[in-house]
Amino acid sequence: MKAKPFSILNRAEQIKTVSAQKFDLVIIGGGVTGAGIALDAASRGMKICLIEKNDFASGTSNKSTKLIHGGLRYLKQLEIGLVRESGRERAIVHKLAPHLVIPEKMLLPLVEGGTYGKMMTSIGLKVYDFLASVEGDDRRKMLDKEDTLKKEPLLDAKTILGSGYYSEYRTDDARLTIELLKKASEFGAQILNYCEMDTFIYNTRGQIKSVDCIDHNSGETINITSRNFVSATGPWVDILREKNASKSNKYLHLTKGVHLVFPFEKFPLKQSVYFDVADGRMIFAIPRGHATYVGTTDTDYFGNLERVVTTKTDINYLLDAVNAAFPKINLNEDDIKSNWAGLRPLIHEDKKDPSELSRKDEIFISDSGLISIAGGKLTGYRKMAHRVIDAVIKTMTSIQASKLKESYTEDIALTTNPMSSSKGVRVYQKKLELKLNKIGIQDDYFAWYLTSNYGKQADVILKQMQSFSNENAELRLIRAELWYGIHFEMINSLADFFVRRTGRLYFNISSVSKYKNVVIKDCVLYLNWDEIRIKKEKEVLKTLVKDATHFYDKELNS
């Protein structure tokens, strides 16, 4: 099927058509895994419908460390295949969206008694580069103490022996998910958020023939018919398997990861660092725009799946770790600007600690035809999609399968008018900076922010700014962003805008309260919200802001 000429997600149009069709595949779950499956399947020629009960990327796919990385620590656990696959996938996804998947040099400090000694670090990073086919300037280097402290002066000069210097890739996980879904939509996939799978409907042979879904905007039930059904619901995989009466002796083991965000002036990190913690784990500290974020924890989780929060135990762990590695900054709880907490849907293994559990994905196929995928990591979304579609194809006749194209997602750029390289991204960002200066936005942060979020799609947002007059430039920008998100990215709530489409709740939280009322006003205009909906949206946003700035004594109950 030929792709449409422009990336667009329009909920009103798609909600009208899904119940009148029979699909080849219904995908339940709108995180990065489901999005990757949708693009792979639709680009091969399948007729696809994807449904998500909340917003796209509202679960795990907005709560990662926001790195497309090979997983250096998995090398220590001898998961060679996972490291090889993840490492090579980094380069592919960077090629597909160079504005969104950005090369990030990483410093691995060597300290006395640390996780990695000098020789093991040198060998490990060399093997890491080999498995990931890293070439040129991206290959690892070993730095002495002096050069390490030049790269990052905040490190502890008393304990640093040197460092390894290697390459990873930084991303925005929610933006990556959105671009995958937009691209899948170009290939004809029907994509719906706030559409919850409620009931499996079976035929006389006990096979799933359709699903009843609840449209959370209207409250109406929609029946969607398909030949195949995939659950890519992350932490909710076992809940759907229970509905399908197919949960087996293999089940999910959920672990929680917390990240803290600090204003850059409080934690002026020059260089991304992957550093030791006293308990033998390692965590990241990464500068991003006007902020520096730190993470992650890795603890067993048995609480509320719908509302995962950060506890005082979590923040104390991360604060102790950061202050030990960077003793000059003396961070405390009051310095934390925001936080996020998310879940990893791993496959349970007896007698293993959370950090030791494999990040490999696994597919479960029920007798009734439900294909569930669990485990895995952000970096591997494309390969996970391949494996799921291979399972789907096995259910087809040879004639049906012969009509499908081979997978070619490694060649499908994720945005319209894509950039071709990191150099192209830098050139575009500089041009954008000059344009913004001319209209009154002097902070070069916004050129970086728009480029890394939208790529050249930012041109559409800048053009829309001209429609808003008699307002300051930053206000016109946020209104144009909202307009773009509603018309092209299926924004349906305040949380969609402030959390998943823009990341403002985490990295520019002051803008949430500053612009909340004007965003609500425009949502009334574009989405026809009534007073009841406005009140509901305000309450949801209030809770999200509280969770991003508050630390609880314990986990919330299910």
N, C-alpha and C positions, 0 to 999 in steps of 0.2 A: 504494500500500500504506500502510495506517495505521501510524503509528509506535507501538512498544511504549511502555508508560507510564514506563519507567525505563531509564536508560543502563546497560548491563551488557555486559561481554565475558566469556564463560565458555568457556574453551578445551576443557574436557572434553566439554561438550555439543556443541560445533561439530565437533570432530574425528570424532565418531561419524557425522555426517550428510553431510559434504561429498562422499564418494565415491559416495553413493547418489543424487545429483541431477545433472541437466544444467543448467548455468548459461548465462545470456545473455553473461556476461563474467567472465573470471578476470583479476584484477589481480595482477601479480607485483611486489612492492615495497611495504613498509609505511611509507614516509616520508610527508611532508606531501603530496606530489603524488599518490601512490597513495591516501592517505586522502581527499583532496579528490575524486578520481575516484570512489571507492567511495560517498561521500555523494551526489554528483550523480547517479550512475547508479541507486542504490537508491531515492532519493527520487522519481525519474521513473517507477519501476515495474519496473526491470530486476532480474533474479535474479543476485546478485553473490556472488563469492567472492574474497577478498583473501588472499594468502599472503606471508609475510615469512620469510626464511631465518634471521634473528636475531631481535632484538626490534624492535618498532615504533620508528621514529625513531632507530635505532641507528647510522645513517650520517650523511649530511649534515644531516638534519633535527634533529639534536641538537647541531650544531657551528657554527651560524650566529652572527652578532653579536646575535641575539635581539632584532631590531628588525623591525617591520612598517613599512617606510619606502619613500618614493617614489623614492629614489635620486637625490639631488641631483647626484652626479657624472656620472650618465648624461645630464643636461641639458647639461653641458659637452661631452659626446660627440655631442650633437645627436640622441639617441635619444628624440625627442619623444613618440612613441607609447608607449614603455615607461614613461616618466615619467608620462604622463597615466593610463595604466591602473593603474600601481602606486599613484599618489597617490590615485586614487578608491577603489581596493580597500582602502586603510588604513581609511577611514571605515566601509566596509561590515563589515569583519571586527571592528572595534571595536564596532559595533552588535550583532553576533552574540554577542560574548563580552566585555563591557566589563570584567570582572574580570581577564581574561587578556590583552587587548590594550589597553594603558593609555596615555593621552596623555603624551607626554614632551617637554618643552620642550628645544630643542637650541640651544646657543650655537656660532656659527661665528666665531671670533676673526679679526680683520683684523690682519695684521702686515706690516711693510715687506718687499716682495719675495715675499709669499705667493701662494698659488694664485689667490685672488680679491681684487681691489681693491674699494674701497668702492662705486664705481658699479656694477661688474659684480655684486657681491654683492647690492646693492639690487635691480637689475633681475632678476638670476637668481632670487632668492627670490620676487620678485613674480610672475614667470612660473611658477615652481614652484607657488605658491599658486593661480594661475589654472588651471593644468592639472589640479591636484588638487581644484579646487572648494572650496578652504579658505575658511571664513567666520568672522566674529566675532573673538573673542580669539585664535584660533589663527593668524590672519594674521601674517605676518612683521613685525618691527619692526627698525629700525636703532638701535643703541645707541652712545653715545660711549664714550670710554675709561673715564671715571669709572663709568658705569653698568655697563659690562662687568666691571670689577673688583669691583663690588659683587655682581654675579651669581656671579662665580667669582674669589675673592681669590688662588687658587693660580697663576693665569696670570702671565706675566712682564710686570710693569709697564713694563719698559724697552722692550719691543718692541710692546706692544699699542697699536693705533690706534683700535680700536672693535670692533664685532661686528654680525653679523646674528643675530636671535633668532627662531626659527621652530619649528614643531611636527612631531614624528614620533610613533611609537607603539612602546612597549616590549612585549615578549612573552616567553614561554617556548616555544621552538619545539617541544620534545618534548611538552609539555602540550597545545599546540594540536593536534598530530598525534593524540594520544590521544583528545581530545574529539571530533575529526572521526570517528575510527573508532568510538567509542561511539555517536555519533549515527547513523552509517551502519548499525550493528548494530540500532539501534531500528527502522530501516526494512527490516530483514530480511536485511541483508548478512551472509554468513558470513565471519568474520575470524579468521585464524590466524597466530600468531607461531611461530618455530622450526619452520617448515615450508618446506623448501627445494625450489624447482623444480630437478629433476635432468635430466629428459629431455623433449623435445617428441615427441609421438606424432602421426604424420601419417596421413591417409586415402589412398586410392588416387590421388587427384588432387593429392597433395602439399600439402594444406591441413592445418594443425594441428587435430586433433580433441580432443586431451587432453594433459595433462601428468602425468608421474610425479613425485611429490614425496616427500621424505624427512621423516618426523616425527622431529625430533631428540630428542624425549623417549623414544620407544619404539624408534627405529631402523627402524620399519616403513615400507614404501612405500605411498603413497596415490595412486590415480589419480583425477584430477579432469577431468571432461568439460565442455566449453563451446563455444558458438558463436563467441566472440571471445576474444582474448587480448591484454592490454596489458602492456608492460614499462615500469614506472615505477621503475627500479632505480638511478637516479642514476649514480654512478661505475661501476656494473656494467653499464650499458646495452650497451656494446660487447661485453662477454663473452657476454651472452645473444644478441646479434646474430650473433656468431661461432658459437654453438651452433646457431643457426637458419640458418647459412650465408647471412646477409643483410647483413653489414657492407659498407658501400659506401665511396666515396671521401670521404664526409662522416663524420667520426668525432669522438670526444670529445677535448677538450684539458683535462686535469685541472690545477687549480691548488689550492694549499694555503693555508688561512687559519688563523692561530694567534691565540689570545686568552690573556691573562694575567690572573689574579685576585689582587688585593691586599686585605689586611684594611683596613677603612675607616679605622682609626686610623693606618695607614701612608700612605694616600692619601685624605684626608678631602675628597673632591670634593663640592661643594654642588650642582653643575649639570652635566648631560650636555654634553659638548663634542665637536665635530667639528673636528679641528685639523690643521694642516700638518705634514708630515714633510720632512726635508731633501731627499729624492729627488723631491719633487713630488707624492707621493701624499698622501692624507689618511686619518686613522684616528679612531676613536671612543674616548672615555673615558666610562664610564657608572656612576654609583653604583647599587647594588642591594642592599638589605637591609644586612647587616653588611660588605659588600664593595664594591670598585670594580673593574671589569674594563676591559681595554684591548684593542683589536684593530681591524683585523686585518692580517696580512701577506697577500701575494698573489704566490706564486711557483710556477713550473712544478713538477709533481710526477710522478715516475716510480717511486715506491716501492711498498711493500706496501699494498694496498687494505684489508686486514683489520685493519691496525694502523698508524694514522697517528700520528706522534709529533712532539713539539716539539724542535727542535734548538737548540744554543747560538747558532747564527747567528740563529735566529728571535727568541730572547729578547733578544739584544744589540740587534737592530734596534728592537724595541719599547721596551726600556729607554732607549735613546738618544733615541728620539722623545718619550717621556713626560718625561724629564728636561730636554730642550730646551724643551718647551712649558710645563712646570711646574717651574722651577728650584729652588723652595723645598723640594721633597720629597726629592730625592736618593735615589731608589729604587735598590736593587741586587738581585741574584739571590736573596739570602736573604730578601728581603721578599715574594717571590712565594709565595702560599699554594697555588695550584693553576693548572692551565692546561688548555686543550683545543685540539686540532688537527683540522681537518676538510677535506674536499675539495669543490670546486665542479666539477660536470660540465658544462663549457662546450663549445660547438661550435667546433672548430678553425678558425682563420682564418690563412692564411699571413702571415708577417712582422709579426705583432702581438704586443706584450708582454702578459703575463698581465692586467695592469690595464686594457688596452685592449680585451680581448675582450668581445663583446656578452653581456649577460645574458638575451637573448631565448631563448625556448624554441623547439624545432623538433620536428616529428613525422616519424618514418620508418615507412613501411608496406612490409613484405616481401611477396613473391609468395605466401608460404605463409600470410599473414594476420596475422603478428605486428605489432602497432602499438606502436612505441617512442617515448617522449617524453624529450627531454634538454634541458639548458639550463634557463633560467628561474631564478626566485628565490622565496624564501619568501612574499613579499608576493603573488605572482601565482598562488598555488596554485589559487584558485577559477576564474580565467579559463583556466588551463591545463587544468583538468578539463573545462570547457565544450568546449574545442577537441578534446580526446580523445574525448569522447562524440559530438561531431559526426562525427568520423571513424568511430566505431563504427556510428552510425546509417546512414551511407552504405552499410554492408554488409548492411543489413536490407531486407526487402521493404517495400513501402509499407504493407501491412496491419500488419506487425510494428511499424513506426515509428509508425503512427497510434495505437497503444495506449499510447504513452508520453506522460507529461506534459511540458510545457515545463519547463526548468530554473527552479527557484525557490530555489536555495541562498542567495541574498542575503536571504531572509526566514526561514531556518531557524536559530533560536537553537541554540547549540552545547551547552548544558547544560540539563538538566531544572530547572525552577524558576529560570529565568535572571533576572539583574538587568537593569534597563532603561536604566541610565545610569551615568556615573562618580560622580554624586552618590549613587546607590543603593549603589554599591560602597563608598564612604566610610562611609555610614551603617551598612552591614552589618559592615564591618571594626571600627567603634567598638563595636558590640554584641558582636562576637566577643571583642574585647579585654576587655570587662567580664566575660564568661563565663569566659574563661581566667584572669583575676585571681582569681575566686572559687574556682577549683580549684587554685590555687597556681602558675600560670605568670604571672609579673609582667612579663617582657620583652615589650613590644608588638611586637617583631619577629615573634613567632609568629602574632599576629593578621593581620599583613600577609602573612606567608608562606602561611598557610592560605587566606586570601581570594584572593590572586593565583594560587595553584595550583589551587584547587578551586571557588571561588565558593561558592554556598550548599550545595554537596555537602559542605562542611566540617561541616555540622550532623550528617551521618551519622557522621563520624569522631569528633566530640565525644560523640555518644551511645554509640558503641562504647567509648570510654574508660571508661565506667562498668563495663564487663565485667572490667576489670583492676584488682584491688585490691592493697593492701599494697605499692605501688610509688610512686616519685616521679612527679609529674605529667608531666614531659617524657618519661619512659620509657613511661608509659601512652599518651601521644600518639603516639609513634613506633610502638608496637605496634598502635594503632588505625589509623594510616595504612597499615601493612603489611596488616592485615586487610582494609581497604577496597580496597587495590590488588590483592590476590589475588582477592577475590570480585567486583570490579566492573571491573578494568582489566587482567586477564590477566597479572599479575606471575608470572613463571616462574623468576626467578633473583635473586641478590643485586644484580647489575648493573641489572636492570630497576628495582628499588626505589631503590637509592642514586644511580643516574645519571638514568634517563629519567623516572621518576614523580615524583621529589622534587628532583632537581638537587643533592643534598647533596654529591656528590663534588666539585663545582665551587665551591659557595657556602657549604658548611658541612662541610668535609672532616673536621674533628675529630669530628663525630658518627658518621662511618663506623666508625672504630676503636672509639669509645666504645660503640656499640650493635650492632656486628656480631654478637656472640655471641647476643644475645637475638633478633635478627632470624633468625639461623640456626635457633634453637630453635623459633620459631614457624613457619618454613618446613617444618621436619620435621613439625610438627603438622598444618599445613594441606595441604602438598603431598606428604607421605609420602616425604621424602628419606631415602635410606639412607646408610651411611658413605661409600660410593664417591662419591655425588653431593655430599655435604658437602665432601669433600676437593677435588673438582673446583671447586666454587663458591668455596672459599677461595682456590684458586690463581688463578682468573680475577679475583677481586676484588683480590688482591695485585698482579697485573699492572696492573690499572686504576689503582690507587692510585699505583703506581710511575710510570706514564706521565703521571699528572696532577701529579706532584711532581718528576719527574726530567727532565733535559735532555740529549739525546743528541748525540754528536759528528756524526752524519750520519743520513740517513733509513734506515729498516729496509728490507732487500731484499724483493722479492716472494717 
